[in-house]
Amino acid sequence: MEEKKDIIDLHLLFQKVWQRRKLFYKVWAITFVLAVAWIFPQPRTYETSVMLAPETNGELGGGSLGNLASSFGINIGNMTNNDAIYPLLYPDVISSNDFIVGLFTIPIHTADGELSTDYLTYLVKHQKSSFWSYPSIWLKRMMDNFKSEDERRPIGDASQVDPHRLSMKEERLVKSLRSTIKCAVDKKTDVITINVTDQDPLVCATICDSVRARLQNFIISYRTSKARNDVEYYTRMAAETYQAYEDAVVAYGNFCDTHRNAILQSTQSRQDELANEVQMKFQTYNIISTQLDAAKAKVQERTPAFTILQNATIPAKPAAPKRMIFVLTMLILSTMGTIAYIIMHKRGATHAGEKE
């Protein structure tokens, strides 16, 4: 018994589609109107990025072995680096509450020159929304009335936001910033790419460059923390030993002045003792001063150099939404759906005819 196979006759299908062309005109018109009504009220967003390459201290990361490992996506420099925070953890640093909350106080200016305020105020009071989102915003505000007083706590001033005790509104704001401020690190080259998306092109470039500068400061502060602690310690020790040396000099001078004509052996022994103490105090101060100079040199040695491969620039064109692409995509999808409807309708009519 031969099985029947469904074979699509393209010529017949084209004729059927052509006969139903008025249906396409209606679908296209409705789709175009709905797509335009949906996409055009959406606020435009701009995107910019900055790329920088930090200096690495991995001794085994270079040479032929490092090149061979990098071809497999392995960075030997990170494996041999003693730092607890290595480049692959920089995205986690940027997404942390402390880092993001620290951005709230950044002064920003919009491209049209009409607004000058801090970044937090800009995010809270000057963000554009499409009218389609108003029902959800209203619903969230209504739901906030049923929450506890601590959960309904408003967002404070930029300088008063505590990253360790965020209100629910502040937590939502921080989460939204994590999706607009992104950081990626190339595993092979350690090149850091920071990407920022915002509704204003100038604010976008300002925040991107600020994130880059603050990340650099964080890396420098972390890399030099041990050396800077040593500098503080040796500075304090140098001051103490120098004071001890001065006290010994004063004591020796006073003793010599008050015992100028003394010929007793005990007096001479005491004078020699004080002279030796002065010499000892001076040697101690000299050793500490040498260690202080070495610690200061260590700070300079541990301070990484950064090469900015791409600066943050003010974007000239919006990155999203792609209005024309969205409308064309909706028209294509509606066309495919209409063709599928015609095919299914044709098959249904054929099966109904066979049953009769």
DODRENVO-334995 format. One line per 2 residues: their letters; for each residue x, y, z of N, C-alpha, C. Coordinates in steps of 0.1 Angstrom, whole numbers, plus 5000, padded with zeros to 4 digits. Example, Ala and Ser with C-alpha at 12.3 -4.5 7.8 and 13.67 -1.06 7.14 Angstrom:
# residues 2
as	5132/4943/5078/5123/4955/5078/5132/4967/5078 | 5128/4978/5071/5137/4989/5071/5129/5000/5079
This chain:
# residues 356
me	5009/4988/5000/5000/5000/5000/5009/5012/5000 | 5007/5021/4991/5016/5033/4990/5011/5044/5000
ek	5021/5050/5006/5018/5061/5015/5017/5074/5008 | 5008/5082/5012/5006/5095/5006/5016/5105/5012
kd	5022/5112/5005/5032/5122/5010/5026/5136/5006 | 5027/5145/5015/5023/5159/5013/5034/5166/5005
ii	5031/5169/4993/5041/5176/4984/5035/5190/4981 | 5044/5200/4984/5040/5214/4982/5043/5218/4968
dl	5033/5221/4960/5035/5226/4947/5037/5241/4947 | 5050/5246/4945/5053/5260/4946/5045/5268/4937
hl	5043/5263/4925/5036/5271/4915/5021/5273/4919 | 5016/5262/4925/5002/5263/4930/5001/5272/4942
lf	5012/5271/4950/5012/5279/4962/5013/5294/4959 | 5021/5297/4949/5023/5311/4944/5009/5316/4939
qk	5002/5308/4931/4989/5312/4926/4980/5315/4938 | 4980/5306/4948/4971/5308/4959/4975/5320/4967
vw	4988/5323/4969/4992/5335/4976/4988/5347/4968 | 4989/5347/4955/4986/5358/4947/4971/5361/4947
qr	4963/5350/4948/4948/5352/4949/4945/5358/4963 | 4953/5356/4973/4950/5361/4986/4958/5373/4989
rk	4963/5380/4979/4972/5392/4981/4965/5403/4989 | 4952/5404/4988/4946/5415/4996/4947/5412/5011
lf	4948/5399/5015/4950/5395/5029/4964/5400/5033 | 4974/5399/5024/4987/5404/5027/4987/5419/5030
yk	4980/5426/5021/4979/5441/5023/4974/5445/5036 | 4964/5438/5041/4958/5441/5054/4967/5437/5065
vw	4974/5425/5064/4983/5421/5075/4995/5431/5075 | 5000/5435/5064/5011/5444/5063/5008/5457/5069
ai	4996/5462/5066/4992/5475/5071/4990/5475/5087 | 4984/5464/5092/4982/5463/5106/4995/5461/5113
tf	5004/5453/5107/5017/5450/5113/5025/5463/5114 | 5025/5470/5103/5033/5483/5102/5028/5493/5112
vl	5015/5494/5114/5010/5504/5123/5013/5500/5138 | 5012/5487/5141/5015/5482/5154/5030/5483/5157
av	5038/5479/5148/5052/5480/5150/5057/5494/5152 | 5052/5503/5144/5056/5517/5145/5051/5523/5159
aw	5039/5519/5162/5033/5524/5175/5041/5518/5187 | 5047/5507/5185/5054/5501/5196/5068/5506/5197
if	5075/5506/5186/5090/5509/5186/5093/5524/5187 | 5086/5532/5180/5090/5546/5180/5089/5554/5193
pq	5079/5550/5202/5079/5557/5215/5091/5552/5224 | 5097/5541/5221/5108/5536/5229/5120/5546/5229
pr	5125/5550/5241/5136/5559/5242/5149/5554/5235 | 5156/5563/5228/5168/5559/5221/5179/5557/5232
ty	5188/5548/5230/5199/5546/5239/5212/5546/5230 | 5223/5551/5237/5236/5553/5231/5246/5544/5238
et	5256/5540/5231/5265/5530/5236/5280/5534/5232 | 5288/5533/5242/5303/5536/5240/5311/5527/5248
sv	5323/5525/5244/5332/5516/5251/5346/5521/5252 | 5354/5516/5261/5368/5520/5263/5376/5507/5265
ml	5388/5506/5259/5396/5494/5260/5410/5499/5266 | 5414/5491/5276/5427/5494/5281/5434/5481/5285
ap	5447/5482/5284/5456/5470/5287/5464/5473/5299 | 5462/5467/5311/5471/5469/5322/5484/5462/5322
et	5494/5467/5328/5506/5460/5329/5505/5448/5338 | 5511/5437/5334/5510/5424/5342/5524/5421/5347
ng	5524/5414/5359/5537/5411/5365/5541/5396/5364 | 5534/5389/5356/5536/5374/5355/5550/5372/5348
el	5559/5366/5355/5573/5364/5350/5573/5353/5339 | 5563/5343/5340/5563/5332/5331/5553/5334/5320
gg	5547/5346/5320/5536/5348/5310/5542/5352/5297 | 5554/5355/5295/5560/5359/5282/5567/5348/5276
gs	5573/5351/5264/5581/5341/5257/5573/5331/5250 | 5580/5321/5245/5573/5311/5237/5563/5303/5245
lg	5566/5300/5258/5556/5293/5266/5544/5300/5268 | 5545/5314/5270/5533/5322/5272/5525/5323/5259
nl	5532/5324/5247/5525/5324/5234/5518/5311/5231 | 5524/5300/5235/5518/5287/5232/5505/5285/5241
as	5506/5290/5254/5495/5288/5263/5484/5297/5258 | 5487/5310/5254/5476/5319/5250/5469/5314/5237
sf	5475/5306/5229/5468/5300/5217/5457/5291/5222 | 5458/5285/5234/5448/5277/5239/5438/5284/5249
gi	5440/5297/5250/5431/5305/5258/5435/5305/5273 | 5448/5302/5275/5453/5301/5289/5464/5312/5291
ni	5462/5320/5302/5471/5331/5305/5480/5326/5316 | 5493/5323/5314/5502/5318/5324/5505/5329/5334
gn	5504/5341/5329/5507/5353/5338/5497/5353/5350 | 5484/5350/5347/5474/5349/5358/5477/5337/5368
mt	5482/5326/5362/5485/5315/5370/5496/5317/5380 | 5506/5325/5375/5518/5327/5384/5517/5340/5392
nn	5506/5348/5390/5504/5360/5397/5500/5358/5411 | 5506/5364/5421/5502/5363/5435/5491/5371/5439
da	5486/5380/5430/5475/5389/5434/5462/5381/5436 | 5455/5384/5447/5442/5378/5449/5431/5382/5439
iy	5433/5395/5435/5423/5400/5425/5430/5401/5412 | 5429/5392/5403/5435/5392/5390/5425/5397/5379
pl	5430/5399/5367/5422/5406/5357/5408/5400/5355 | 5407/5387/5356/5394/5380/5353/5383/5384/5363
ly	5388/5389/5375/5378/5393/5385/5374/5408/5384 | 5380/5415/5375/5376/5429/5373/5361/5431/5370
pd	5355/5423/5362/5340/5425/5360/5332/5424/5373 | 5337/5415/5382/5330/5413/5395/5332/5426/5403
vi	5344/5432/5402/5346/5444/5409/5337/5455/5405 | 5336/5457/5392/5327/5467/5386/5312/5465/5390
ss	5308/5453/5390/5294/5450/5393/5291/5450/5408 | 5301/5452/5417/5298/5452/5431/5291/5464/5435
nd	5283/5463/5446/5276/5474/5451/5284/5486/5455 | 5296/5484/5461/5305/5495/5465/5309/5503/5452
fi	5313/5496/5442/5318/5503/5430/5306/5511/5423 | 5295/5505/5421/5283/5511/5415/5278/5523/5423
vg	5277/5521/5436/5272/5532/5444/5282/5544/5444 | 5295/5541/5442/5305/5551/5441/5303/5560/5429
lf	5296/5555/5419/5294/5563/5407/5283/5573/5408 | 5275/5572/5419/5263/5581/5420/5267/5595/5422
ti	5278/5598/5427/5282/5612/5429/5289/5619/5417 | 5291/5611/5407/5298/5617/5395/5289/5628/5389
pi	5295/5640/5387/5287/5651/5381/5286/5649/5366 | 5274/5650/5360/5272/5648/5346/5265/5660/5340
ht	5266/5661/5327/5260/5671/5319/5254/5664/5307 | 5242/5668/5303/5235/5662/5291/5240/5669/5279
ad	5239/5662/5267/5244/5667/5255/5237/5680/5251 | 5224/5682/5254/5217/5694/5251/5220/5706/5260
ge	5228/5703/5270/5232/5714/5280/5221/5718/5289 | 5210/5712/5290/5199/5716/5298/5199/5710/5312
ls	5208/5701/5315/5208/5694/5328/5223/5693/5333 | 5225/5697/5345/5238/5695/5352/5235/5690/5366
td	5238/5678/5369/5235/5673/5382/5244/5661/5385 | 5241/5653/5395/5249/5641/5398/5242/5630/5391
yl	5250/5619/5390/5245/5607/5382/5232/5601/5388 | 5232/5601/5402/5220/5594/5408/5207/5602/5405
ty	5208/5615/5406/5196/5624/5403/5192/5622/5389 | 5202/5621/5380/5199/5619/5366/5191/5606/5364
lv	5196/5595/5370/5190/5582/5369/5175/5582/5375 | 5174/5588/5386/5161/5587/5393/5150/5597/5387
kh	5154/5609/5383/5144/5619/5379/5144/5623/5364 | 5154/5618/5357/5155/5623/5343/5156/5612/5333
qk	5151/5601/5335/5151/5590/5326/5138/5590/5318 | 5139/5588/5305/5127/5587/5296/5121/5573/5296
ss	5108/5573/5295/5101/5560/5294/5090/5561/5283 | 5087/5550/5276/5077/5550/5267/5063/5549/5274
fw	5053/5554/5267/5040/5554/5274/5035/5540/5276 | 5040/5530/5268/5036/5516/5270/5041/5511/5284
sy	5051/5517/5290/5056/5513/5303/5049/5519/5315 | 5041/5529/5312/5034/5536/5323/5025/5527/5332
ps	5017/5518/5326/5009/5509/5334/5018/5501/5344 | 5029/5496/5339/5038/5488/5348/5044/5496/5359
iw	5048/5509/5356/5053/5518/5366/5043/5521/5376 | 5031/5524/5372/5020/5527/5381/5017/5515/5390
lk	5017/5503/5384/5015/5490/5392/5026/5488/5403 | 5038/5491/5399/5049/5490/5409/5047/5500/5420
rm	5043/5512/5417/5041/5522/5428/5029/5518/5437 | 5019/5512/5431/5008/5507/5439/5012/5495/5448
md	5021/5487/5443/5025/5475/5451/5034/5480/5462 | 5041/5491/5460/5050/5496/5471/5043/5501/5483
nf	5030/5504/5481/5022/5509/5493/5019/5498/5503 | 5020/5485/5498/5018/5474/5507/5030/5468/5513
ks	5042/5474/5510/5054/5469/5516/5058/5476/5529 | 5067/5471/5536/5071/5476/5549/5078/5490/5547
ed	5079/5497/5558/5084/5511/5557/5099/5511/5552 | 5107/5500/5557/5121/5500/5553/5122/5497/5538
er	5112/5489/5532/5112/5486/5518/5108/5498/5510 | 5099/5506/5516/5094/5518/5509/5104/5530/5510
rp	5115/5528/5517/5124/5539/5520/5129/5545/5506 | 5127/5558/5504/5131/5564/5491/5146/5564/5490
ig	5150/5567/5477/5164/5568/5474/5170/5581/5480 | 5181/5580/5488/5186/5592/5494/5195/5600/5485
da	5202/5609/5490/5212/5617/5483/5223/5608/5478 | 5230/5613/5468/5241/5605/5462/5252/5602/5472
sq	5255/5611/5481/5265/5609/5490/5261/5602/5503 | 5248/5599/5504/5243/5592/5516/5238/5578/5513
vd	5239/5573/5501/5235/5559/5498/5246/5550/5504 | 5241/5541/5513/5250/5531/5519/5250/5518/5511
ph	5261/5514/5505/5261/5502/5496/5259/5490/5504 | 5260/5490/5517/5258/5478/5525/5244/5477/5531
rl	5236/5487/5529/5222/5487/5533/5214/5495/5523 | 5211/5488/5512/5203/5495/5502/5188/5492/5504
sm	5180/5503/5501/5166/5501/5501/5162/5493/5488 | 5149/5489/5488/5145/5481/5476/5146/5489/5463
ke	5143/5502/5464/5144/5510/5452/5159/5512/5448 | 5167/5513/5458/5182/5515/5454/5187/5502/5449
er	5182/5490/5454/5187/5477/5449/5183/5475/5435 | 5170/5480/5431/5166/5479/5417/5174/5487/5408
lv	5178/5499/5413/5186/5508/5405/5200/5502/5403 | 5206/5496/5413/5219/5490/5412/5218/5479/5402
ks	5208/5471/5403/5206/5459/5393/5205/5464/5379 | 5198/5475/5377/5196/5480/5363/5210/5485/5358
lr	5218/5491/5367/5231/5496/5362/5240/5485/5359 | 5239/5473/5365/5247/5462/5362/5245/5457/5347
st	5233/5460/5342/5230/5456/5328/5234/5467/5318 | 5237/5479/5323/5241/5490/5314/5256/5493/5315
ik	5262/5489/5325/5276/5490/5327/5283/5477/5327 | 5290/5473/5317/5295/5460/5316/5310/5460/5314
ca	5317/5450/5318/5331/5449/5317/5334/5434/5313 | 5344/5433/5303/5348/5420/5298/5363/5421/5298
vd	5370/5409/5301/5384/5408/5300/5388/5397/5291 | 5396/5399/5281/5401/5389/5272/5411/5380/5280
kk	5408/5367/5279/5416/5357/5287/5430/5356/5281 | 5431/5359/5269/5445/5357/5262/5454/5369/5265
td	5448/5381/5263/5456/5393/5263/5454/5402/5276 | 5444/5399/5284/5441/5407/5296/5436/5421/5292
vi	5432/5423/5280/5427/5436/5276/5413/5438/5282 | 5411/5449/5289/5398/5452/5295/5389/5460/5286
ti	5377/5456/5284/5367/5464/5276/5356/5468/5285 | 5353/5481/5286/5342/5486/5294/5332/5492/5285
nv	5320/5487/5286/5309/5492/5278/5298/5498/5286 | 5293/5510/5282/5283/5517/5289/5272/5521/5279
td	5259/5519/5284/5247/5522/5276/5239/5532/5284 | 5235/5543/5277/5227/5553/5284/5218/5561/5273
qd	5209/5568/5279/5199/5575/5270/5205/5588/5264 | 5216/5593/5270/5222/5605/5266/5236/5602/5261
pl	5241/5607/5250/5254/5604/5245/5265/5609/5253 | 5264/5622/5258/5274/5628/5266/5275/5621/5280
vc	5264/5618/5286/5264/5610/5299/5270/5596/5297 | 5267/5590/5286/5273/5577/5282/5288/5577/5282
at	5294/5587/5275/5308/5588/5274/5314/5592/5288 | 5307/5601/5295/5313/5605/5308/5313/5594/5318
ic	5303/5586/5319/5303/5574/5328/5313/5564/5324 | 5314/5561/5311/5323/5551/5306/5338/5555/5310
ds	5341/5568/5308/5355/5572/5312/5356/5572/5327 | 5346/5575/5334/5347/5575/5349/5349/5561/5354
vr	5342/5552/5348/5343/5538/5353/5358/5533/5350 | 5363/5537/5338/5377/5533/5335/5387/5539/5345
ar	5385/5552/5348/5394/5559/5358/5393/5552/5371 | 5381/5549/5376/5379/5544/5389/5384/5529/5390
lq	5383/5522/5379/5389/5508/5379/5404/5509/5379 | 5410/5519/5372/5424/5520/5372/5429/5524/5387
nf	5422/5533/5393/5425/5537/5407/5424/5525/5416 | 5414/5517/5414/5412/5505/5422/5423/5495/5420
ii	5427/5493/5408/5438/5483/5405/5451/5489/5411 | 5454/5502/5409/5466/5508/5415/5466/5507/5430
sy	5455/5510/5436/5454/5510/5451/5456/5496/5456 | 5450/5486/5449/5452/5472/5454/5466/5467/5452
rt	5472/5470/5440/5485/5465/5437/5496/5471/5446 | 5494/5483/5450/5504/5490/5458/5500/5491/5473
sk	5490/5484/5477/5485/5485/5491/5496/5480/5501 | 5502/5469/5498/5513/5464/5507/5525/5473/5507
ar	5529/5478/5496/5540/5487/5495/5537/5500/5502 | 5525/5505/5501/5521/5518/5508/5521/5516/5523
nd	5516/5504/5527/5516/5502/5542/5531/5502/5547 | 5540/5496/5539/5554/5496/5543/5559/5510/5544
ve	5555/5519/5534/5560/5533/5534/5555/5540/5547 | 5542/5538/5550/5537/5544/5562/5544/5539/5575
yy	5547/5526/5575/5554/5521/5587/5568/5526/5588 | 5576/5526/5577/5589/5531/5577/5590/5546/5579
tr	5580/5553/5575/5579/5568/5577/5578/5570/5592 | 5569/5563/5598/5567/5564/5613/5580/5560/5620
ma	5586/5549/5616/5598/5545/5623/5610/5555/5621 | 5610/5561/5609/5621/5570/5606/5619/5583/5615
ae	5607/5587/5617/5605/5599/5625/5608/5596/5640 | 5605/5583/5644/5608/5580/5658/5623/5578/5660
ty	5630/5572/5651/5645/5570/5652/5652/5583/5651 | 5647/5592/5642/5654/5605/5641/5652/5613/5654
qa	5640/5612/5660/5638/5619/5673/5647/5613/5684 | 5648/5600/5683/5657/5593/5693/5672/5598/5691
ye	5676/5599/5678/5689/5604/5675/5691/5618/5680 | 5681/5627/5678/5683/5641/5683/5683/5641/5698
da	5675/5633/5705/5676/5633/5719/5689/5629/5724 | 5695/5619/5717/5709/5614/5721/5719/5625/5719
vv	5718/5632/5708/5727/5643/5705/5726/5654/5716 | 5714/5658/5719/5712/5668/5730/5718/5663/5743
ay	5715/5651/5747/5720/5645/5759/5736/5645/5759 | 5741/5641/5748/5756/5641/5747/5762/5655/5748
gn	5756/5665/5741/5760/5679/5741/5759/5685/5755 | 5748/5682/5762/5746/5688/5776/5757/5682/5785
fc	5759/5669/5784/5769/5662/5793/5783/5668/5791 | 5787/5670/5778/5800/5676/5775/5801/5690/5780
dt	5790/5698/5779/5791/5712/5784/5792/5713/5799 | 5785/5704/5806/5786/5704/5821/5798/5697/5827
hr	5805/5690/5819/5817/5683/5824/5829/5686/5815 | 5831/5698/5812/5841/5702/5802/5855/5700/5808
na	5857/5704/5821/5871/5703/5827/5872/5691/5836 | 5862/5682/5835/5863/5670/5844/5874/5661/5839
il	5882/5655/5849/5893/5646/5846/5890/5632/5852 | 5878/5630/5858/5875/5617/5864/5873/5606/5853
qs	5878/5594/5855/5876/5583/5846/5861/5580/5843 | 5853/5580/5854/5839/5577/5853/5832/5587/5844
tq	5837/5600/5845/5831/5610/5836/5834/5607/5821 | 5847/5604/5819/5851/5601/5805/5844/5589/5800
sr	5842/5579/5808/5834/5567/5804/5820/5570/5800 | 5814/5579/5809/5800/5582/5806/5799/5590/5793
qd	5809/5599/5790/5809/5606/5778/5811/5597/5766 | 5820/5587/5767/5821/5577/5756/5809/5569/5754
el	5802/5566/5765/5789/5559/5764/5779/5567/5756 | 5778/5580/5759/5768/5588/5753/5772/5590/5738
an	5785/5591/5735/5789/5592/5721/5786/5580/5713 | 5788/5568/5719/5785/5556/5713/5769/5555/5710
ev	5762/5560/5720/5747/5559/5718/5743/5568/5707 | 5749/5580/5706/5746/5589/5694/5749/5582/5681
qm	5761/5575/5681/5765/5568/5668/5755/5557/5665 | 5751/5549/5676/5741/5538/5674/5728/5544/5669
kf	5723/5554/5675/5710/5560/5671/5711/5565/5656 | 5722/5571/5653/5724/5575/5639/5724/5564/5629
qt	5730/5553/5632/5731/5541/5624/5717/5535/5622 | 5709/5535/5633/5696/5530/5633/5687/5538/5624
yn	5688/5552/5625/5681/5561/5617/5685/5559/5602 | 5698/5557/5600/5702/5556/5586/5697/5543/5579
ii	5696/5532/5587/5691/5520/5582/5676/5521/5579 | 5668/5527/5588/5654/5529/5586/5652/5538/5574
st	5660/5549/5572/5658/5558/5561/5661/5550/5548 | 5671/5541/5547/5674/5533/5535/5662/5524/5532
ql	5656/5518/5543/5644/5510/5540/5632/5518/5536 | 5631/5530/5541/5620/5539/5536/5622/5542/5521
da	5633/5545/5517/5636/5548/5503/5633/5536/5494 | 5636/5524/5500/5634/5512/5492/5619/5509/5491
ak	5611/5512/5502/5597/5510/5502/5590/5520/5492 | 5595/5532/5491/5589/5542/5482/5592/5537/5468
ak	5604/5532/5465/5607/5527/5452/5598/5515/5449 | 5595/5507/5459/5586/5495/5457/5572/5500/5453
vq	5567/5511/5458/5554/5516/5454/5554/5519/5440 | 5564/5526/5435/5566/5529/5421/5567/5517/5412
er	5574/5507/5417/5576/5495/5410/5562/5487/5409 | 5554/5487/5419/5542/5480/5419/5530/5487/5412
tp	5532/5500/5410/5522/5508/5403/5521/5504/5389 | 5510/5498/5384/5509/5493/5370/5507/5504/5361
af	5512/5503/5349/5510/5512/5338/5498/5507/5330 | 5490/5517/5324/5479/5513/5316/5481/5519/5302
ti	5477/5511/5293/5477/5516/5279/5463/5517/5274 | 5458/5528/5271/5444/5530/5266/5444/5527/5251
lq	5438/5516/5248/5437/5512/5234/5426/5520/5226 | 5416/5523/5234/5404/5530/5228/5398/5539/5238
na	5397/5552/5236/5391/5561/5245/5376/5561/5244 | 5369/5565/5254/5355/5567/5254/5351/5579/5246
ti	5344/5577/5235/5340/5588/5227/5325/5590/5227 | 5320/5602/5225/5306/5605/5225/5300/5599/5212
pa	5291/5590/5213/5285/5583/5202/5276/5593/5194 | 5278/5592/5180/5270/5601/5172/5256/5596/5168
kp	5255/5583/5168/5242/5577/5165/5238/5568/5176 | 5224/5567/5178/5219/5558/5188/5222/5543/5185
aa	5224/5535/5195/5227/5521/5193/5214/5512/5193 | 5204/5517/5199/5191/5510/5200/5180/5520/5204
pk	5167/5516/5201/5163/5505/5193/5165/5507/5178 | 5168/5496/5171/5169/5497/5156/5155/5497/5150
rm	5150/5509/5148/5136/5510/5144/5132/5504/5131 | 5140/5507/5121/5137/5502/5107/5139/5487/5107
if	5150/5482/5114/5152/5467/5114/5140/5461/5121 | 5135/5467/5132/5124/5461/5139/5112/5460/5131
vl	5109/5471/5124/5097/5471/5116/5098/5461/5104 | 5109/5461/5097/5111/5451/5087/5111/5437/5092
tm	5116/5434/5103/5115/5421/5109/5101/5417/5112 | 5093/5426/5117/5079/5423/5120/5071/5421/5107
li	5074/5428/5096/5068/5426/5084/5071/5413/5078 | 5084/5409/5079/5088/5396/5074/5081/5384/5082
ls	5081/5386/5095/5074/5376/5103/5059/5375/5100 | 5053/5386/5098/5039/5386/5095/5037/5380/5081
tm	5046/5382/5072/5045/5376/5058/5046/5361/5060 | 5056/5356/5067/5057/5342/5069/5045/5336/5076
gt	5040/5343/5086/5028/5338/5093/5016/5337/5084 | 5015/5347/5075/5003/5347/5066/5004/5335/5056
ia	5017/5333/5051/5019/5322/5041/5016/5309/5048 | 5020/5307/5061/5017/5295/5068/5002/5293/5070
yi	4995/5304/5073/4981/5304/5074/4974/5299/5061 | 4979/5304/5050/4973/5300/5037/4976/5286/5034
im	4988/5281/5037/4991/5267/5035/4982/5258/5044 | 4981/5261/5057/4973/5253/5066/4958/5254/5062
hk	4953/5265/5057/4940/5267/5053/4937/5258/5040 | 4947/5258/5031/4946/5250/5019/4946/5235/5022
rg	4954/5231/5032/4954/5217/5035/4941/5213/5042 | 4936/5222/5050/4924/5219/5057/4912/5217/5047
at	4912/5226/5037/4902/5225/5027/4904/5212/5018 | 4916/5208/5016/4919/5196/5008/4914/5184/5015
ha	4917/5183/5028/4913/5171/5036/4898/5171/5038 | 4892/5182/5039/4877/5182/5039/4871/5177/5026
ge	4877/5181/5015/4872/5176/5002/4874/5161/5001 | 4885/5156/5005/4887/5141/5004/4877/5133/5013
ke	4874/5139/5024/4864/5132/5033/4850/5131/5026 | 4847/5142/5019/4834/5142/5012/4834/5132/5001
